[in-house]
Amino acid sequence: MDTKQVMAEYGIKPLPADTVEAMAYVPFQPYMPELCKPVLGFENGTIFRDLHKPFYGSACGGDRDE
């Protein structure tokens, strides 16, 4: 069962209905997430594929790499 199916079955929303500025929220994550190989996880900083969010800088439309 994937994350969207679990959320629909149990009525779980990804974020609270009333969010507050400057407060971190962690979206619902499945119990058995898709994992990557340990070596790739070490390079990426996480073994969880859903948490790997690489930064591309100007390659994705930014003016400069910062």
N, C-alpha and C positions, 0 to 999 in steps of 0.2 A: 504494500500500500504506500503510495507516495504522499508527500506533504499536503498537497491540495486535497486529496481524498480524506486524510485524517482530519484536516481543518474543517471540511464540510460535514463529516460524520459527527464530530463532537461540537460543532458550532464555535470553533476557536478562530479568532481574528488575528491577523499578523501583528497588529499593534493595538494598544488600548484605545478605547473610543475617545477619551479625553487626554491628549498628550500635553506635556508641559515643556517649555523651552529649557534648554541646557540640562536635560535629563536623558541619559542613554536608555535606549530600548533595544532589546534583543528579540528579533522576530522568532516565532515558533520554529523549532527545528525538529526534524524527524528523529525517532529513536535509533534507527539504523541508517545513518546518512551514507552517501556514496563517498568512499575513501579513495585516495590515490596511493601510489606506491610510496614507501617510506623515504626513499632518496628524493623523489619529486616533492614530497611534503616538506622535507628539510630545506630544499631550495626555495620553495614557495612560502615557507613560514607557517604552513598549516597542512594537515593531511586531509582536511575536509574540502572537497571540491566546491561546495557552495560558499565557502568563506574566502576562497582565493579570488581577490579583486586586484589584479595588477594595475599599476599606474603607468600610463603611456605618455603623459606629458603632452607635447605638441602633436604627437602622432594621432591624437583623437580630437584635434580642433583647437587646442590651446595655443596662445601666442608664443609661449616660451617654456622651456623646461625649468621648473623650480623645485 
